Amino acid sequence: MSSASSDPGTHTRTYLTVFGALAILTVVTVTVGYMSLPVGAAIVVALSIASLKGALVASFFMHLISEQKPILWLLLLTLGLLLVLIFILIIAFYDHAGTIIVT
Amino acid sequence: METIPYTVTPREDTGLINAKLGIWLFLASEVMLFGGLFSAYIFLRLGAVSWPEGSSILNVPIGTFNTLVLIGSSVTMVLSWAALAEQRFDRFRLYLGLTMLLSLLFLVVKGFEYSEKFSHHLYPSSSSFMAIYFTLTGLHALHIIGGLVVNGYLWGPGSKMWASDPERFTNRVEIAGLYWHFVDLVWIFLFPVLYLL
């Protein structure tokens, strides 16, 4: 059993603190969205904040900080495969080898 | 009568109850499902001659509101499980009920957004942006409905198990919660990608 499972009562305050952090980060990402940053910078900022929020949800609400190793390895493998899935498409898009460029 | 093994005590080899390993395997497959669609979004956007800024088509304040609603539902979900672990069944009912109300509110707001798009003749066939918007948010909304069905069962008829096997029931709520937090997590990425970029 994870430590979070064995003693959930003491974690109530943590859950509420995480909720506050998630709400603040949501407001921050929307505020930055209105600042008309260049597309590249806007993508980096928005995805960084989303990743931070995602990490908070996974770590505290899904108890990953105290979860057993098999789950963590499974998730690591999944994230690796996800990156492969995304980057294969991006590489395929930018790979113009063999194409005929008509000028 | 022989029951399903490892619903309460962890298996020795994995150190986990079966249901927890099962839900995480399912969530891993869900990561790839949504990941494939996110890849489709990137691919469509890279190949497009021009791509609209999400905020020029979608309503950012409404999207922000719905994000906060879903985050709120995640908190009430985890609190409902914590209440069971503290033997507070009344509080469990309250928090899970709130979770369901917030999920319904999310769906109502989403429906309002959809109908607004339809009234402006914006359909999945209108553009690549609208196609991926409806696909991603539609699939996400189906997940919300699925979560509502499971949570509704645990709040209503399924809660009888609390009297007969409280530990197993608490684990069921934890497993349902893991799914619900994943649905929240997907929206955390969908919102900026579709509404803000």
Contacts between the chains, C-beta under 8 A, distances in Angstrom:
chain1	res1	chain2	res2	distance
A	1	B	10	6.8
A	5	B	85	7.3
A	5	B	174	7.3
A	8	B	81	6.9
A	8	B	82	4.0
A	8	B	85	4.1
A	8	B	86	6.9
A	9	B	82	6.5
A	9	B	85	7.0
A	9	B	86	4.9
A	11	B	82	6.5
A	12	B	79	6.7
A	12	B	82	5.8
A	15	B	75	5.7
A	15	B	78	5.3
A	15	B	79	6.3
A	15	B	82	7.3
A	16	B	75	7.0
A	18	B	75	7.7
A	19	B	71	6.4
A	19	B	72	7.1
A	19	B	74	7.9
A	19	B	75	4.4
A	22	B	71	4.8
A	23	B	68	6.0
A	23	B	71	6.5
A	26	B	64	6.4
A	26	B	67	5.2
A	26	B	68	6.2
A	26	B	71	7.0
A	26	B	191	8.0
A	27	B	64	7.7
A	29	B	191	8.0
A	29	B	192	5.6
A	29	B	196	6.7
A	30	B	60	6.3
A	30	B	64	5.1
A	30	B	196	6.9
A	33	B	55	6.7
A	33	B	60	6.9
A	33	B	192	7.2
A	33	B	195	7.6
A	33	B	196	3.7
A	33	B	197	7.9
A	34	B	55	7.9
A	34	B	60	7.9
A	39	B	197	7.5
A	42	B	196	7.4
A	42	B	197	5.9
A	43	B	197	5.8
A	46	B	192	3.9
A	46	B	193	7.5
A	46	B	196	5.5
A	46	B	197	5.7
A	47	B	189	7.9
A	47	B	192	7.1
A	47	B	193	8.0
A	49	B	192	7.2
A	50	B	188	5.5
A	50	B	189	5.0
A	50	B	191	7.8
A	50	B	192	5.3
A	50	B	193	7.9
A	53	B	188	4.8
A	54	B	185	5.2
A	54	B	188	5.4
A	54	B	189	6.8
A	57	B	74	6.5
A	57	B	181	5.5
A	57	B	184	6.0
A	57	B	185	5.0
A	57	B	188	6.8
A	58	B	181	7.5
A	58	B	185	6.6
A	61	B	74	5.5
A	61	B	75	7.6
A	61	B	77	7.6
A	61	B	78	4.9
A	61	B	177	7.5
A	61	B	181	4.5
A	61	B	184	7.7
A	62	B	177	8.0
A	62	B	178	5.6
A	62	B	181	4.9
A	62	B	182	7.5
A	68	B	14	7.1
A	68	B	15	4.5
A	68	B	16	5.4
A	69	B	15	7.6
A	70	B	14	5.3
A	70	B	15	7.0
A	70	B	16	6.5
A	70	B	21	7.0
A	71	B	16	7.1
A	71	B	20	7.5
A	71	B	21	7.4
A	71	B	24	5.1
A	74	B	24	5.9
A	74	B	25	7.0
A	74	B	28	5.8
A	75	B	24	7.4
A	75	B	28	6.9
A	77	B	28	7.8
A	78	B	28	4.2
A	78	B	31	5.0
A	78	B	32	7.0
A	79	B	31	7.5
A	81	B	32	6.7
A	82	B	31	5.9
A	82	B	32	6.6
A	82	B	35	4.3
A	85	B	32	6.9
A	85	B	35	5.4
A	85	B	36	6.4
A	85	B	39	5.6
A	86	B	35	6.8
A	86	B	38	7.0
A	86	B	39	5.0
A	86	B	42	6.6
A	89	B	39	4.9
A	89	B	42	6.6
A	89	B	43	5.1
A	90	B	42	6.6
A	90	B	43	7.9
A	90	B	46	7.3
A	93	B	43	6.4
A	93	B	46	5.1
A	93	B	47	6.9
